[in-house]
Amino acid sequence: MTVMLDAADVTRSPLRTAPPTWLVVALACAGQFLVVLDVSVVNTALPSMRTGLGLSEQGLQWVVNAYAIAFAGFMLLGGRAGDLYGRKRMFLVGLGLFTLASLGGGLAQDDWQLLLARAVQGLGAAVLAPSTLTILTSAVPEGPARARAIATWTAVGAGGGAAGGLVGGLLVEVLSWRWVLLINVPIGAVVLFGAARRLAESRAGDGRRLDLPGAVLVTAGLATLAYGISQTEAAGWTATATLVPLVAGLAMIGLFLAVEARTTAPLMPLGLLARRSVSSANVSMFLCGSAMFCMWFFMTLYTQNVLGYTPLEAGLALVPSSLAVVVGSKLAPRWMPRLGARVLAALGTLVAAAGFAWQSTMTVHSSYLTTIMIPGILMMFGAGLTATPLAALAISGAPPEEAGLVSGLVNTSRVMGGSLGLAVMSTIAAARTEHSSGGTARALTEGYALVFRTGCGVLLAGTLLMLLWLPRRISAE
């Protein structure tokens, strides 16, 4: 790791020519692809993980949430660290930590070892992810070229989340569940080598210290909240086992806001949220993430637990959705100049809401075409259209010295919304399944269908919020 950090400083030498833009974009997108892939790649492997390590239903949820919560909670810290200490340096540190944790998770022998490795993976991803977007935007001048670069970054990230089902299913079917984590090791090593040699260093900070107490408080608060929500499945909303973590989580988040208001070098300057483009885009991203993040989780469970698909078949079933999110992300920058960022974000969210409504009509004997493929395409095409204008709006409202922070905030809002949304949606599904009078397959289907109806409602509320609050165009700020 020392060698890589030294290499980061060497790139500052004027004797080294700047790397070509396409290479910078490729390396940044490769890092983002790995980060987002690991949010979803484990979904198709969850039944196999449960068999191999004896995980409980709640344990399965935490295989996903241990990663997502660490990812979301420390991403602001990762964004600020990139601004202060160098984006390339943090890219290398984050990717190195992510790769090592992937190796540990793939070799885990007990459930706690797997959950710990997933949390460390999330920490590495939190350091890595903000740098990917900031490195990209620093290398591409503002204008249509940057919009295309952001769209490529969005498409690759969305494609990573979408491809997770197929990649995970293929690896589980051909090898074992362990390879959904071990596959990151050779890929991470190649990207590390290329980034260490070819990326140029950049920073925009003034040497201020990092707000570590703020990072710990927001991460602990989020994790405690998610744990409290997950407890409602077994204990109910009024039980002590539920209320104590919920109150403690809210208290820690409140304390985090108090610390940010008083510290001289806050992790998240509250004044930044006074910018309309930043605050509105991040709230919108949070709402969209809370619904869309759950799509892959519950679709995978539905195809395997109800329709009887194998892990590979479940992954293949979601390939059209994977392609749809990439198409939506690539079309977004072409449509933004004509429709405006606000209208395009709202339109994409409305399309996704239509897909969620359609998906909620699922039954025990539904056909692939009408209950998986078409609604899946709508959900993910809408997600692809929405992400690019929201990210572009948020970043347009930030000064250069806070670009990494805002990049981290955008990702934080999406993943934080997703992790809390997953906890809430899992509870909703479990409660509906428990009170169903039908057989196991029917009970599970009713629970999953209720999740998609709820997600549709969240996205409709998000559409209205975007139309009322988002700036009309990026140039409006």
Secondary structure as UniProt FT lines:
FT   HELIX           2..10
FT   TURN            11..12
FT   TURN            14..15
FT   HELIX           21..40
FT   TURN            41..42
FT   HELIX           43..45
FT   HELIX           46..53
FT   HELIX           57..85
FT   HELIX           87..106
FT   HELIX           111..139
FT   TURN            142..143
FT   HELIX           144..174
FT   TURN            177..178
FT   HELIX           179..182
FT   HELIX           184..198
FT   HELIX           212..235
FT   TURN            237..238
FT   HELIX           240..262
FT   HELIX           270..274
FT   HELIX           276..301
FT   HELIX           302..306
FT   HELIX           311..317
FT   HELIX           319..339
FT   HELIX           341..359
FT   TURN            360..361
FT   TURN            364..365
FT   HELIX           369..373
FT   HELIX           374..396
FT   HELIX           400..402
FT   HELIX           403..434
FT   HELIX           440..469
FT   HELIX           474..476
//
